[in-house]
Amino acid sequence: MRMHKRDPDVGVVLVNVLVIIALASAMVYLMLESEDVSLDRVARLADATQVEFLALGAEASVLDALRQDLNEHPDEDHFAEPWTSVIQQETVLSTGRFSVAVTDVQGKYDINFLSGTGLGPVEVLARLLAATDQPVELAPRLAALVRRVYPVGDLQDLASFGVAKPVLDALAPYVTAYPAPGTVNLNSADPVLLEAMLNNRSIALRLVSARTRKGFITREDLVSAGGLRPENSGWTSNTFDVAVLAEVGRARLQLETRILRFQGLDTKSIGIVSRRIVTDDVPQETLGN
């Protein structure tokens, strides 16, 4: 049988064709991969933009509601008022999650009350220390420290002056530092703080019961319970903390805002004292859960 001699150039051409095909395939793959990356980046950017607008929109709604409340109901603040409709329990949306929480900062005791010369705030602090199983003798020492470093900007700042962190952590649910002078709002004060300020457990329990039933308490409720209005207390608040959680697609944003209202003889204003934004990606395994 006659054998045909193989042309060596054919093999070279075939190899070249395979190389070209391989290179072309690689280029197409890279182009498709690059396009996927670009589309993914665009999707992430769109999610991040939406989540930011959602969170800032919620913040603006709270600002507007508190501004309107200041104009229409300046003499009382509590969580049974119309402005609280902006509060949103965590809701699962088709695209993610959303919640808006508002905390009355003046539901806690201002550590700066201790800067005065009276014994009332020291006694209240001593009762709070006792209620939280902390040494009562720390009260006058803390008062002396506050008078020396006044004004205190944050309760935890006292750690740098030698106050033990467990003490500050124990007081934190009931004590804070106001960004501006104010009074404890009896409508939002914690029951433990109410008892410490009134120095009467029975009266505190009656007030808490009335507040739970109606959503607020009045001067008449206080009198009916047999109590007198404690020092550094009132019925209004001008400092609020807002916490917004917004999640869209793979973007998640946590917004923490402190809002301060001011009302003088002829002026009323509201503004943002501080804002903290934390953003991150939602882990893939949590999507759709």
C-alpha positions as CSV (number, residue, x, y, z in Angstrom):
1,M,0.0,0.0,0.0
2,R,1.3,3.3,-0.9
3,M,1.8,5.7,2.0
4,H,1.4,9.4,1.5
5,K,4.1,11.5,2.9
6,R,2.8,13.9,5.6
7,D,3.4,17.5,5.0
8,P,5.2,18.9,8.1
9,D,3.6,22.3,7.6
10,V,0.2,20.8,8.2
11,G,1.0,20.1,11.8
12,V,2.4,23.6,12.3
13,V,-0.7,25.1,10.8
14,L,-3.0,23.0,13.0
15,V,-1.0,23.9,16.1
16,N,-1.2,27.6,15.2
17,V,-5.0,27.3,14.6
18,L,-5.4,25.6,18.0
19,V,-3.3,28.3,19.7
20,I,-5.4,31.0,18.0
21,I,-8.6,29.3,19.1
22,A,-7.3,28.9,22.6
23,L,-6.2,32.6,22.7
24,A,-9.6,33.7,21.3
25,S,-11.4,31.5,23.9
26,A,-9.4,33.0,26.7
27,M,-10.1,36.5,25.4
28,V,-13.8,35.8,25.2
29,Y,-13.7,34.3,28.7
30,L,-11.9,37.3,30.1
31,M,-14.3,39.7,28.3
32,L,-17.3,37.8,29.7
33,E,-15.7,37.7,33.2
34,S,-14.9,41.4,33.0
35,E,-18.5,42.1,32.0
36,D,-19.8,40.0,34.9
37,V,-17.5,41.9,37.3
38,S,-18.7,45.2,35.9
39,L,-22.4,44.2,36.2
40,D,-21.8,42.9,39.7
41,R,-20.1,46.2,40.6
42,V,-23.0,48.2,39.1
43,A,-25.5,46.1,41.1
44,R,-23.6,46.6,44.3
45,L,-23.4,50.3,43.7
46,A,-27.1,50.5,43.0
47,D,-27.8,48.6,46.2
48,A,-25.5,50.8,48.2
49,T,-27.2,54.0,46.7
50,Q,-30.7,52.7,47.5
51,V,-29.7,51.7,51.1
52,E,-28.2,55.1,51.7
53,F,-31.2,57.0,50.4
54,L,-33.5,54.7,52.5
55,A,-31.5,55.4,55.7
56,L,-31.1,59.1,55.2
57,G,-34.8,59.4,54.2
58,A,-35.8,57.7,57.5
59,E,-33.5,60.1,59.4
60,A,-35.1,63.0,57.7
61,S,-38.6,61.7,58.6
62,V,-37.7,61.5,62.3
63,L,-36.2,65.1,62.1
64,D,-39.4,66.4,60.5
65,A,-41.7,64.5,63.0
66,L,-39.7,65.9,66.0
67,R,-39.7,69.4,64.5
68,Q,-43.5,69.2,64.1
69,D,-43.9,67.9,67.6
70,L,-41.8,70.7,69.0
71,N,-44.1,73.2,67.3
72,E,-47.4,71.5,68.2
73,H,-46.8,69.9,71.6
74,P,-43.9,71.7,73.3
75,D,-45.0,70.9,76.9
76,E,-44.8,67.2,76.9
77,D,-42.9,64.3,75.2
78,H,-43.7,60.6,75.4
79,F,-44.0,57.6,73.1
80,A,-47.8,57.8,72.8
81,E,-47.6,61.0,70.7
82,P,-48.3,61.1,67.0
83,W,-44.6,61.8,66.1
84,T,-43.7,58.2,67.1
85,S,-45.4,56.9,63.9
86,V,-42.0,57.2,62.2
87,I,-40.7,54.4,64.4
88,Q,-40.6,51.2,62.4
89,Q,-40.1,47.7,63.9
90,E,-37.8,45.6,61.8
91,T,-39.6,44.7,58.6
92,V,-38.6,42.1,56.0
93,L,-38.9,43.6,52.6
94,S,-38.6,41.8,49.2
95,T,-35.2,43.3,48.9
96,G,-33.9,43.1,52.5
97,R,-34.7,44.6,55.9
98,F,-35.6,48.0,57.4
99,S,-36.1,49.4,60.9
100,V,-36.2,52.7,62.6
101,A,-35.7,53.0,66.4
102,V,-35.9,56.2,68.5
103,T,-34.5,56.4,72.0
104,D,-35.2,59.3,74.4
105,V,-31.8,60.1,75.8
106,Q,-33.4,62.0,78.6
107,G,-34.9,58.8,79.9
108,K,-31.5,58.5,81.6
109,Y,-29.8,60.5,84.4
110,D,-27.3,63.1,83.3
111,I,-23.9,62.5,84.9
112,N,-23.3,66.2,84.7
113,F,-26.0,66.8,87.3
114,L,-23.2,65.9,89.8
115,S,-21.3,69.1,88.9
116,G,-23.5,71.1,91.2
117,T,-23.0,71.7,94.9
118,G,-26.2,70.1,96.1
119,L,-26.4,66.6,97.6
120,G,-29.5,65.5,95.7
121,P,-27.7,64.2,92.6
122,V,-25.1,62.4,94.8
123,E,-27.9,60.7,96.7
124,V,-29.6,59.6,93.5
125,L,-26.3,58.2,92.2
126,A,-25.7,56.4,95.4
127,R,-29.1,54.7,95.1
128,L,-28.4,53.7,91.5
129,L,-25.1,52.3,92.6
130,A,-26.8,50.3,95.3
131,A,-29.5,49.1,92.8
132,T,-26.7,47.8,90.4
133,D,-24.7,46.2,93.2
134,Q,-21.9,48.7,93.0
135,P,-20.1,50.3,96.0
136,V,-22.3,53.2,97.3
137,E,-19.2,55.1,98.6
138,L,-18.3,55.8,95.0
139,A,-21.0,58.4,94.7
140,P,-19.2,61.3,96.4
141,R,-16.0,60.4,94.6
142,L,-17.7,60.4,91.2
143,A,-19.3,63.7,92.1
144,A,-15.9,65.2,92.9
145,L,-14.5,63.9,89.7
146,V,-17.3,65.3,87.6
147,R,-16.9,68.7,89.2
148,R,-13.3,68.6,88.3
149,V,-13.6,67.5,84.6
150,Y,-17.0,69.1,83.9
151,P,-18.6,68.9,81.3
152,V,-18.5,65.1,80.8
153,G,-19.1,64.4,77.1
154,D,-19.6,60.6,77.4
155,L,-20.1,58.4,80.5
156,Q,-17.4,56.1,79.3
157,D,-14.9,59.0,79.2
158,L,-14.7,58.6,83.0
159,A,-12.7,55.4,82.6
160,S,-9.7,57.5,81.6
161,F,-9.8,59.1,85.0
162,G,-9.7,55.8,86.9
163,V,-13.3,54.8,87.2
164,A,-13.6,51.1,86.8
165,K,-15.3,49.9,83.6
166,P,-17.6,47.5,85.4
167,V,-19.0,50.4,87.4
168,L,-19.6,52.5,84.2
169,D,-21.2,49.5,82.5
170,A,-23.5,48.9,85.4
171,L,-24.6,52.5,85.4
172,A,-24.9,52.8,81.6
173,P,-28.5,51.7,81.4
174,Y,-29.6,54.5,83.7
175,V,-26.9,57.2,83.4
176,T,-25.6,59.1,80.4
177,A,-24.2,62.5,79.4
178,Y,-26.6,65.0,77.8
179,P,-25.1,67.1,74.9
180,A,-27.0,70.1,76.3
181,P,-28.6,71.0,79.7
182,G,-31.9,69.2,80.3
183,T,-34.0,67.2,82.8
184,V,-34.9,63.6,83.1
185,N,-38.2,62.9,81.3
186,L,-40.4,61.1,83.8
187,N,-42.4,59.7,80.8
188,S,-39.4,57.7,79.6
189,A,-37.3,57.2,82.7
190,D,-36.5,53.5,83.5
191,P,-38.3,52.2,86.6
192,V,-35.0,51.7,88.4
193,L,-34.1,55.3,87.8
194,L,-37.6,56.5,88.8
195,E,-37.3,54.7,92.1
196,A,-33.8,56.2,92.7
197,M,-35.1,59.7,92.0
198,L,-38.3,59.4,94.0
199,N,-36.6,57.4,96.8
200,N,-39.8,55.5,97.1
201,R,-40.5,52.1,95.5
202,S,-44.2,52.2,96.0
203,I,-44.7,55.5,94.3
204,A,-42.4,54.5,91.5
205,L,-44.4,51.3,90.9
206,R,-47.7,53.3,90.8
207,L,-46.3,55.7,88.2
208,V,-44.9,52.9,86.1
209,S,-48.3,51.2,86.2
210,A,-50.1,54.4,85.1
211,R,-47.5,55.0,82.3
212,T,-47.9,51.4,81.0
213,R,-51.6,51.8,81.0
214,K,-51.8,55.2,79.2
215,G,-48.4,55.5,77.6
216,F,-47.5,58.6,79.6
217,I,-47.9,60.2,83.1
218,T,-48.9,63.7,84.1
219,R,-48.4,65.9,87.1
220,E,-51.8,64.8,88.3
221,D,-50.6,61.2,88.2
222,L,-47.6,62.1,90.3
223,V,-49.7,63.9,92.9
224,S,-52.2,61.0,92.9
225,A,-49.4,58.5,93.5
226,G,-48.4,60.6,96.5
227,G,-45.1,61.9,95.1
228,L,-43.4,65.3,94.5
229,R,-41.6,66.0,91.3
230,P,-37.9,65.0,91.9
231,E,-35.1,67.4,91.4
232,N,-33.8,67.5,87.8
233,S,-37.0,66.0,86.3
234,G,-39.6,67.1,83.9
235,W,-42.0,66.1,81.2
236,T,-40.2,67.0,78.0
237,S,-37.1,65.8,76.0
238,N,-34.9,67.5,73.5
239,T,-32.3,64.9,72.8
240,F,-33.1,61.7,70.9
241,D,-31.0,58.9,69.4
242,V,-32.1,57.4,66.1
243,A,-30.9,54.0,64.9
244,V,-31.8,53.0,61.3
245,L,-31.1,49.6,59.8
246,A,-31.5,49.5,56.0
247,E,-30.7,46.5,53.8
248,V,-31.2,46.3,50.1
249,G,-29.8,43.4,48.0
250,R,-26.3,42.8,49.2
251,A,-25.8,46.3,50.8
252,R,-26.5,47.0,54.5
253,L,-26.2,50.3,56.3
254,Q,-26.6,51.1,60.0
255,L,-27.1,54.7,60.8
256,E,-26.9,56.1,64.3
257,T,-27.9,59.7,64.7
258,R,-28.2,62.0,67.8
259,I,-30.8,64.8,67.4
260,L,-31.0,67.9,69.6
261,R,-33.9,70.2,69.8
262,F,-33.7,73.7,71.3
263,Q,-36.5,76.0,72.4
264,G,-35.9,79.5,73.8
265,L,-38.2,82.4,74.4
266,D,-38.5,83.3,70.8
267,T,-36.7,80.5,68.9
268,K,-37.1,76.8,68.2
269,S,-34.6,74.7,66.3
270,I,-33.6,71.2,65.7
271,G,-30.4,69.7,64.3
272,I,-28.1,66.7,64.2
273,V,-25.4,66.6,66.9
274,S,-23.6,63.5,65.6
275,R,-24.0,60.8,62.9
276,R,-22.3,57.5,62.6
277,I,-22.7,55.3,59.5
278,V,-21.6,51.7,59.3
279,T,-21.9,49.9,55.9
280,D,-21.1,46.4,54.9
281,D,-22.2,43.6,52.5
282,V,-24.8,41.2,53.4
283,P,-23.4,37.6,53.5
284,Q,-24.7,35.6,50.6
285,E,-26.1,32.9,52.8
286,T,-28.4,35.4,54.5
287,L,-30.0,36.6,51.3
288,G,-33.7,35.8,51.1
289,N,-33.8,34.6,54.8
